[in-house]
Amino acid sequence: MDLAYSLSGFAVGLLVGLTGVGGGSLMTPLLVFLFGFKPAVAVGTDLLFAAITKTGGVWVHHGKHNSVEWKIVGLLALGSLPFALLTLYVLKHLSTAGKEISGVMTYSLGIALILTALALLIRSALLQRAKKLGQIDDDHSTEANAARFKRFHVPATILIGAVLGVLVTLSSVGAGALGTVALLFLYPKMTTVKIVGTDLAHAIPLTAVAGLGHLGLGNVDAVLLGSLLIGSLPGIWIGSHLSAKIPEAVMRPILASVLLLIGLKFVLQ
């Protein structure tokens, strides 16, 4: 089964490299439906998996492209990290009280997948709108002059972070696609590379805190985590190189449709 986990990690890594969609929306349903893991274990393991695999991406974005708006990362984290900890506290309390948390996590996972599918469908429209607005030059792309809500952009960003903190902790889904769409909406004039870099930088502390919290709850399978990492890293590398050869207009609607169907299955089961 270790080989099967690694092959699954490779397949998910390949799709992540091809589409740019976070592994959570692909990996967690795969672990639940194909391998029969409990939702809590699938979510907890995938969160640590995401924290490790995303670190390399931030190194590239910050070191080579200088494409991380660290102040926005801080604002998002100001909302997401406390709410992630609060969510973990609630899950621990429910577990200690003997209440089943699988149902809550399954439903949350379904909602997150549906939202991710919708985010994938509207992301292109938001990107086109940003281009029409005229993305500002990198040297002047501060969060203030790129923001949609001007003086309200600080509380709006913190609020988005809080929502992501709860959703990601419950489902491991949302830090990628939903975070990107939220930033595109809040900061329509920020360059695309900074949107991606900033979202990626925020996802690391969020998934790390949530993942370590789930580790403390006993929701992480160490053998599974190692096997997934062995397969996913080459998969992401190959997928990234193939991505230019497959039109985004073809891949994203197909992927969004699959995620929507899986999300509905989670919600309705």
C-alpha positions in Angstrom: 0.0 0.0 0.0 3.0 2.4 0.5 3.6 2.2 -3.3 0.0 2.9 -3.9 0.2 6.0 -1.7 3.3 7.2 -3.5 1.6 6.7 -6.9 -1.4 8.6 -5.7 0.9 11.4 -4.5 2.6 11.4 -7.9 -0.8 11.7 -9.7 -1.9 14.5 -7.5 1.4 16.3 -7.8 1.2 16.0 -11.6 -2.3 17.6 -11.5 -1.1 20.3 -9.2 1.7 21.1 -11.5 -0.5 21.1 -14.5 -3.4 23.2 -13.0 -1.9 25.1 -10.1 -4.8 23.9 -7.9 -3.9 23.1 -4.3 -3.4 19.5 -3.5 -6.0 19.5 -0.7 -8.9 19.6 -3.1 -7.5 16.6 -4.9 -5.7 14.6 -2.2 -8.2 14.6 0.6 -11.1 13.1 -1.5 -8.7 10.6 -3.0 -7.6 9.4 0.5 -11.2 9.1 1.7 -12.8 7.4 -1.4 -9.9 5.4 -2.8 -8.1 4.3 0.4 -10.9 4.5 2.9 -9.2 6.8 5.4 -11.4 8.7 7.9 -12.0 12.3 6.9 -10.2 13.5 10.0 -7.0 11.5 9.2 -7.2 12.5 5.5 -7.5 16.2 6.4 -4.8 16.2 9.1 -2.2 14.3 6.9 -3.0 16.5 3.9 -2.5 19.7 5.9 1.1 18.7 6.9 1.7 17.5 3.3 0.6 20.9 2.0 2.8 22.8 4.4 5.9 20.9 3.3 5.3 20.9 -0.4 4.3 24.6 -0.5 7.5 25.8 1.2 9.6 25.3 -1.9 7.2 27.4 -4.0 7.5 30.3 -1.6 11.3 30.1 -1.7 11.0 30.6 -5.5 8.5 33.4 -5.3 10.2 35.4 -2.6 13.8 34.7 -3.6 13.7 34.8 -7.4 10.6 36.9 -8.2 10.2 39.0 -5.0 6.5 38.4 -5.5 5.3 38.1 -1.9 3.4 41.0 -0.3 4.4 40.2 3.3 2.1 42.8 4.8 -0.9 41.2 3.2 0.3 37.8 4.4 0.5 39.2 7.9 -3.1 40.5 7.7 -4.4 37.2 6.4 -2.5 35.4 9.1 -3.9 37.7 11.8 -7.4 36.3 10.9 -6.5 32.8 9.9 -4.2 31.6 12.6 -6.3 32.5 15.7 -9.4 31.0 14.0 -7.5 27.9 13.0 -6.5 27.4 16.7 -10.1 28.1 17.8 -11.4 25.5 15.3 -8.9 23.0 16.6 -10.0 23.7 20.2 -13.6 23.1 19.2 -12.7 19.8 17.4 -10.7 18.7 20.5 -13.6 19.6 22.8 -16.1 17.6 20.6 -13.7 14.6 20.5 -13.1 14.7 24.2 -16.9 14.8 24.8 -17.2 11.7 22.8 -19.0 13.3 19.9 -18.4 12.2 16.3 -16.6 14.8 14.3 -16.4 12.9 11.0 -19.8 14.2 10.0 -18.9 17.8 10.5 -15.6 17.4 8.7 -17.2 15.5 5.8 -19.8 18.2 5.3 -17.2 21.0 5.6 -15.0 19.2 3.0 -18.0 19.0 0.6 -18.7 22.7 1.0 -15.0 23.6 0.5 -14.8 21.5 -2.7 -17.9 23.1 -4.1 -16.6 26.6 -3.3 -13.2 25.6 -4.9 -14.9 24.4 -8.0 -16.8 27.7 -8.3 -13.6 29.6 -7.6 -11.9 27.8 -10.5 -14.7 28.8 -12.8 -14.7 32.5 -11.9 -10.9 32.9 -11.5 -10.4 33.4 -15.2 -13.0 36.1 -15.3 -11.4 37.9 -12.4 -8.0 37.7 -14.1 -9.4 39.2 -17.3 -11.1 42.0 -15.3 -7.8 42.7 -13.5 -6.0 43.0 -16.9 -8.7 45.4 -18.1 -8.3 47.5 -15.0 -4.6 47.6 -15.7 -2.4 45.9 -13.2 0.0 48.4 -11.6 3.8 48.1 -11.9 5.5 45.8 -9.5 7.5 48.7 -8.0 4.3 50.4 -6.9 2.0 47.5 -6.2 1.5 48.1 -2.5 -1.6 46.7 -0.8 -3.1 50.2 -0.3 -3.2 51.4 -4.0 -4.1 47.9 -5.3 -7.0 47.4 -2.9 -10.7 47.4 -3.9 -12.0 48.7 -0.6 -9.3 51.3 0.1 -9.4 52.2 3.8 -11.5 49.0 4.6 -9.0 46.7 3.0 -7.3 45.9 6.3 -10.4 44.5 8.2 -11.6 42.9 4.9 -8.3 41.0 4.5 -8.4 39.9 8.2 -11.9 38.7 7.7 -11.0 36.7 4.6 -8.1 35.2 6.6 -10.5 34.1 9.4 -12.9 32.4 7.0 -9.9 30.6 5.4 -8.6 29.6 8.8 -11.8 27.8 9.7 -12.4 26.2 6.3 -8.8 25.0 5.8 -8.6 23.5 9.4 -11.9 21.6 8.9 -11.3 20.4 5.3 -7.6 21.1 4.3 -9.2 22.7 1.2 -9.3 26.4 0.3 -5.8 27.8 1.0 -5.0 27.7 -2.7 -7.9 28.3 -5.1 -10.2 30.1 -2.6 -7.3 32.2 -1.2 -6.3 33.3 -4.7 -9.8 34.3 -5.7 -10.3 36.2 -2.5 -7.1 38.2 -3.1 -8.0 38.8 -6.8 -11.3 40.2 -5.5 -9.8 42.3 -2.7 -6.8 43.5 -4.7 -7.8 43.6 -8.4 -4.8 45.8 -9.5 -2.1 43.6 -7.9 0.0 41.7 -10.4 -0.9 38.0 -10.9 2.5 36.8 -9.8 2.2 38.7 -6.5 -1.3 37.3 -6.0 0.0 33.7 -6.3 3.1 34.4 -4.3 1.2 36.1 -1.4 -1.4 33.4 -1.3 1.2 30.7 -1.2 3.2 32.4 1.5 0.0 32.6 3.7 -0.9 29.0 3.1 2.3 27.7 4.7 1.8 29.0 8.3 -1.9 28.2 8.1 -1.5 24.6 6.9 1.4 24.1 9.3 -0.6 25.3 12.4 -3.7 23.4 11.4 -1.6 20.3 10.5 0.3 20.3 13.8 -3.0 20.8 15.6 -4.4 17.7 13.9 -1.2 15.9 14.7 -1.9 16.6 18.3 -5.4 15.2 17.9 -4.0 12.0 16.4 -5.3 12.7 12.9 -2.0 12.3 11.0 -0.7 9.1 9.5 3.1 9.4 9.3 3.7 6.5 6.9 1.0 7.9 4.6 2.6 11.4 4.8 6.0 10.1 3.9 4.7 8.0 1.0 2.7 10.9 -0.5 5.8 13.2 -0.3 8.0 10.7 -2.1 5.5 10.5 -5.0 4.3 14.1 -5.2 7.6 16.0 -5.5 8.5 14.5 -8.9 4.9 14.7 -10.0 4.8 18.5 -9.3 8.1 18.9 -11.2 6.9 17.0 -14.3 3.4 18.7 -14.2 4.9 22.2 -14.0 7.0 21.5 -17.2 4.0 20.0 -19.0 1.6 22.8 -18.0 2.5 25.0 -20.9 1.5 22.3 -23.4 -2.1 21.8 -22.1 -4.4 24.8 -22.5 -5.8 26.2 -19.2 -9.2 26.7 -20.9 -9.4 22.9 -21.2 -8.0 21.7 -17.9 -9.8 24.1 -15.4 -13.4 23.5 -16.5 -12.8 19.7 -16.4 -11.2 19.9 -12.9 -13.9 22.2 -11.6 -16.6 19.8 -12.8 -14.9 16.9 -11.0 -14.5 18.8 -7.8 -18.1 20.0 -7.9 -19.3 16.4 -8.2 -17.1 15.2 -5.4 -18.2 18.1 -3.2 -21.9 17.3 -3.8 -21.2 13.7 -2.9 -19.6 14.7 0.4 -22.5 17.1 1.2 -25.3 14.7 0.3 -24.0 11.5 1.7 
